Amino acid sequence: MFRDLGVLSHGAAATCFLLLALVVGTRYLRRNVDRALFLAALVSCLWAVSLVTQSLFGQPDFLIRYLLELLRDATWLLLLFAILKDSFKSSGISVRARTLMVATGGILIAGLMILAIAEYLFEWESIGGKAKVLGQIGLSLLGLTVLEQIWRNSSGLGRTSMKYLCIGIITIFAFDFFMYTDALLFGQISDSFWNARGFINAAMVPLFAVNVINTRKQPIDFQLSRTAVFHASTLVFAGGYLLFLAMGGYYVRVLGGNWGEALQVLFLTISLVFLATLLLSRRIRARLMVLISQNFFDYKYDYREEWLRMTRELADLSDDPPLPERIIRILAGLVESNSGAIWLKGERDAYVLKAAVNLTTPKHTMIDDDAELVRFFTDREWIVDLHEYKSDPVSYNLLEIPDAIAKTADGWLVIPLYLGNDLYGMALVGNPYARVELNWENFDLIKVVARQTCNLLAQADAQNRLSRAMQFEAVSKASAFMVHDLKTVIAQLSLLVKNAPKHRNNPAFIDDMINTTDHAVRKMSGLVDHIRRPGDDDDSQLKLLNLADLTRKLVEHHQRQAPAPRIDGDTPTALIKADEEQLRSVLGHLIQNAQDATPPTGDISIALKLAKGKVVLFIQDTGTGMTKEFISSQLFKPFESTKGLTGMGIGAYQAREYIRRIGGDIDVTSEPGVGSCFSVRIPLASEQPKVTTVPEVRPNSVTEEARQNAN
């Protein structure tokens, strides 16, 4: 007895299922699922006992054991239907869907049992062994299909509460499927499969017990969606097709004679290619989804799936494919189509074709803003069905359709796109894969999606307009900087022309004129280079400078205008890296501004200090001063000038930007009526940080009178 592995295997299964039935029957019978599990455990115990007694005593005979196995499969399917029972009440699935699912299993089991009972009572062999094997395969496939739906559509809590139950049942049905498929192919049940079957069933019992204990207070939540029905239908079809393929391949090989093996390979290859073609066909998928929606659901759409799909499409910020094309595909996908076109309002209020997908549009695609269709959409949010319009134009009050839409081949639905209450555009959807009957649900969903996508189109258009405006602003700002520098050069040359008649015979004036002209030429050359390469920052112009020497030269230069600046204290050596001409222009501009803001009797002092790897230049005056609001909001703001129309208002901005470019910064403290102090901080050359990338500035010239005219 103990040498027969089959007896040990099924004996272990009988013992485990008996213990499971006792545990469930004595303590856990409050739910339908628990009762169904108790019944399945009890029948499975009887089935395993029958296999053990048959091996030991030759009883019961085959038909009794076959009936017990059918009854065992029926109880496990009943357990699955018990899980489904509550979900039908809350998920909105039609009664027809529930009836079909239950009827499929019931008819299959009842048919097999009736034929087996008739054979047992009347000794009438109605079906052969292969038919019985096919029936078992069908039951296993049905169980796997229902389990796939349950797991796919369960919530997180639902999956947690029944994962052990699903693992156990799917293992039982999957093992039976492989065992009977192997038997169908080879003409007999494999001993290895048969002897291991009892152990496999017994090993699943602890999973059932743990699931029952853990889910005493947890509901099993299950939702069946259209996608689940579609996948389940595809799985059933593919399973049936593969069974047919196996049978066909077997008979082709048997009847093919010497060519049997080659014909079998040819038959299997062509059949698999045909199956793949069917599964990948969008037209067949569309027709199947329409059939499922029409016959099994109260609502046509799975709104959760539709909304998630649209969100995924619109959340893609890339431009591949462009946004208008993606919106066309979203709207077309709602009605099982793959073609369409979209028109959006242009700059002259006419509607311009932005994109077309799988549609051939006419030569002239513009729609005037005074077209009758535009006025129609302005008055009402109505989707125009061109098929209905062609058959009964009176239903649309003899509406005139623009040629851009009417002459587009395969056009179907004209959808208005609203931004608020204004018509922003129109979308044309092409003919669908399969015939789709439209009702209020289709139109409502299309309108909602159209409004959402229109908002995104308007936002993208606004971003493009803003980007163009920012580009124009950058060009305008660069032009203003150049004009500012040109004013400086013009002021220098004008001063030379003005003084030339008076000092033409003065050699010192001639030398000064040559130097000023040379400076103007270099300034203009720099401007031309900057126009040619606006993004280049020429770091090669940075040289080692002594800020103390440069400060003394600037103070000496500005002694001609009152109040004359003076240096307080010592000027320590401060080596920095900067462009000498630009730094001279920046610091000179700050000193000149201090002179302009201070009365002739006032005082301007300049000090130079070293601190923590930096040198700080203080420019302090006793002028009119500035308010905190002016410093924070206007002082360093381009095009804000206190000099009226005579200044560009960018000198201080240029100064700060250049100092920041070489790693420093400018701080300002001021009080109205008391004066101001500009603190220019610049890193020492030994601790010079990496130069930051900012737009290159072109500070003012060094000529004192030219600065006054330019600023």
Beta strands, then each sheet from edge to edge (+ up, - down):
strand 1: 340-345
strand 2: 351-357
strand 3: 384-385
strand 4: 411-419
strand 5: 422-430
strand 6: 543-546
strand 7: 566-567
strand 8: 575-578
strand 9: 604-611
strand 10: 614-621
strand 11: 665-671
strand 12: 675-683
sheet 1: 2+ 1- 5+ 4- 3+
sheet 2: 6+ 8-
sheet 3: 7+ 9+ 10- 12+ 11-
end
